[in-house]
Amino acid sequence: MSDTIKTLRLVMHGRVQGVWFRDSMRREAEHLGVSGWVRNRSDGAVEAMVQGAAGAVDELVRWAHRGPQLAEVERVEAEPGSGSFAGFEVRGSA
């Protein structure tokens, strides 16, 4: 049985900028086969749009609650997202 495709918009709050969060998320997403993008926001949060097999997206959301070693993630907002993505890119700030 094939896994359902899931698309989520995530916003990570806490100490998430200047700690290699975006590049670490890109590497984790590529490892899991998840597409989308990630960028810093002007309010200090990191925002991402992630799309892939539901199980892989769920795993990336679990990773986002931890983040890379230097991150201190306080909370992660997740809501349904939209779009179609090929690969995973790190974008500039929003």
C-alpha positions as CSV (number, residue, x, y, z in Angstrom):
1,M,0.0,0.0,0.0
2,S,1.4,3.4,-1.0
3,D,1.9,6.1,1.6
4,T,-0.4,9.2,1.3
5,I,1.3,12.4,0.2
6,K,1.2,15.0,3.0
7,T,2.0,18.7,2.8
8,L,2.6,20.8,5.9
9,R,3.6,24.4,6.7
10,L,5.9,24.4,9.8
11,V,7.0,27.3,11.9
12,M,9.8,26.6,14.4
13,H,10.2,29.0,17.4
14,G,13.0,29.3,19.8
15,R,16.8,29.5,19.2
16,V,16.5,28.3,15.6
17,Q,18.5,30.9,13.6
18,G,22.3,31.0,13.5
19,V,22.4,27.3,14.6
20,W,22.5,25.6,11.1
21,F,18.8,24.8,11.3
22,R,18.0,25.4,7.7
23,D,20.8,23.3,6.2
24,S,20.3,20.6,8.8
25,M,16.6,20.4,7.9
26,R,17.5,20.2,4.2
27,R,19.9,17.3,4.9
28,E,17.3,15.5,7.0
29,A,14.5,16.1,4.4
30,E,16.7,14.7,1.6
31,H,17.5,11.7,3.8
32,L,13.8,11.1,4.3
33,G,12.8,11.8,0.7
34,V,10.8,14.9,1.6
35,S,10.5,17.9,-0.8
36,G,9.9,21.6,0.0
37,W,11.8,24.6,1.3
38,V,13.0,26.2,4.5
39,R,13.7,29.9,5.3
40,N,14.4,32.2,8.2
41,R,11.7,34.7,9.1
42,S,12.2,38.3,10.2
43,D,10.6,37.5,13.6
44,G,13.4,35.0,14.5
45,A,11.4,31.9,13.6
46,V,12.2,29.4,10.9
47,E,9.4,28.5,8.4
48,A,9.3,25.4,6.2
49,M,6.9,23.9,3.6
50,V,7.4,20.1,3.6
51,Q,5.8,17.5,1.3
52,G,6.2,13.8,0.9
53,A,5.0,10.4,2.1
54,A,3.0,10.9,5.3
55,G,5.3,8.8,7.4
56,A,8.4,10.7,6.2
57,V,6.8,14.1,6.8
58,D,5.8,13.0,10.3
59,E,9.4,11.9,10.9
60,L,10.7,15.3,9.7
61,V,8.2,17.1,12.1
62,R,9.6,15.0,15.0
63,W,13.1,16.1,13.9
64,A,11.9,19.8,13.8
65,H,10.9,19.6,17.5
66,R,14.6,18.8,18.3
67,G,16.5,20.5,15.4
68,P,20.2,20.4,15.1
69,Q,22.5,20.2,18.1
70,L,22.8,23.9,18.9
71,A,19.1,24.7,18.4
72,E,16.7,25.2,21.3
73,V,13.2,24.6,19.8
74,E,10.5,26.0,22.0
75,R,7.5,25.1,19.8
76,V,6.6,24.0,16.3
77,E,3.4,25.2,14.7
78,A,2.1,22.8,12.0
79,E,-0.8,23.4,9.6
80,P,-1.9,22.0,6.2
81,G,0.2,23.4,3.4
82,S,-0.1,23.5,-0.4
83,G,2.1,23.5,-3.5
84,S,4.1,21.0,-5.4
85,F,7.8,20.7,-4.9
86,A,10.8,18.9,-6.5
87,G,13.8,18.6,-4.1
88,F,14.3,20.6,-1.0
89,E,15.8,24.1,-1.0
90,V,17.1,26.5,1.6
91,R,15.6,29.9,0.8
92,G,16.7,33.4,1.9
93,S,14.9,35.2,4.7
94,A,11.2,36.2,4.4
